[in-house]
Amino acid sequence: MFRIAKRVAALESSATIAVSERAARLKAEGRDIVAFSAGEPDRDTPEHIRQAAVDAMRAGHTRYTATAGILALRAAIAQKLRRDNGLSFAPEEVLVSTGGKHALFNVLASIVDDGSEVLIPSPYWTSYPEMVKAAGGVPVIVSGDRARDYRIDAATLEKAVTPRTAAIVINSPSNPTGAVYPEAELREIALLARRREVVLVSDEIYEKLVYDGAAHVSPARWAPERTVVINGVSKTYCMTGWRIGYAAGPREIVEAATRLQSQMTSNACSVAQHAALAALTGGEEFLVELREEYRRRRDLMVDGLSKIPGLGVPRPPGAFYLFVNVSAHYRGAIKSSLDFCEALLDDVGVAVVPGSAFGEDRCVRFTFCVSPDRIRDGVGRLAAFVGKLDERRG
């Protein structure tokens, strides 16, 4: 028996990864599983990005780089932030990490002391509270307004601010809801961070995946001196396995996060950095078609799920998730979102993620990053599953 550190023993495993791994095991056993669980594009990385990685290896870019990343990539990130978001960060205010998750943890660990509080709107991405706990802080969950697609407002956040508050985390477009915050709401949240002198951590990893005229805006426009932007290449450029993310923000915070990274992982993969450079500088023509394909898949899934009795189905303007209320079917052996997901996977081979992992037990999360045929198949299986539940209770 080994003594595991309390800060690690207290952490929950990632529910999204756990569901995906269980679905993969069932597939390996021969089950036909429709997986609506993994939050990643189902397309290959664009060819010009892959070729850039090949070229980098052949050119000998296979050694250590600066901890913060190669200068050319940090300069390209700074240019991207200026071009797309209207933000003025120098390359020295950018840290390249091994994925957006790594960048986020580096930042939180650099600004959170033991007992510091971090405000996290709910529903939230599963890793936010666990990262805060791992850094020694206290996650303070602030419930979003269901009638407003679970978006939080500045007034509600301000009521939760205390002298111990170190940071506020905001995520737009949102995982798991797909909500996109309007400009006016983000402005008020940014001004709240400035007024109360807390750090605003803005997770913008889904910024390019917006539909129906929605537009992403970074709150750093109004409080750049208080805001750290977290982003990466995983979702936009179909590069989840390359593990390149970044943080951009006040130099003091970025330098602290860089020191921390220097003692943990040093630089992100050198070859992947060159691939990310190609992604950020090689044009985004493919994104027009990609967004349209995601929109079609979203509508296909929404239209199908809306025909199933007892489901509350939104039509989100961002990301690639549906956060569906299934609580009308919590009866008998099914008393929670976890019960619902386990029964759905066991009975009909459909994998979705329980909303309890995101702080909202009435819902489950679907991803529509799967083919239209699999969406139709999975929705049909879900309809049959719900029908059987109703028969048993009838």
Secondary structure, DSSP 8 states (H G I E B T S, - for coil): -----HHHHT----HHHHHHHHHHHHHHTT---EE----S-SS---HHHHHHHHHHHHTT--S---TT--HHHHHHHHHHHHHHH-----GGGEEEESSHHHHHHHHHHHH--TT-EEEEEES--THHHHHHHHTT-EEEEEE-BGGGTTB--HHHHHHH--TTEEEEEEESS-TTT-----HHHHHHHHHHHHHHT-EEEEE-TTTT-B-TT-----GGGT-TTTEEEEEESTTTTT-GGG--EEEE--HHHHHHHHHHHHTTT-S--HHHHHHHHHHHHS--HHHHHHHHHHHHHHHHHHHHHHTSTT-B----SBTTEEEEE-GGG--TT--SHHHHHHHHHHHH-EE-EEGGGGT-TTEEEEE--S-HHHHHHHHHHHHHHHHHHHHHH-
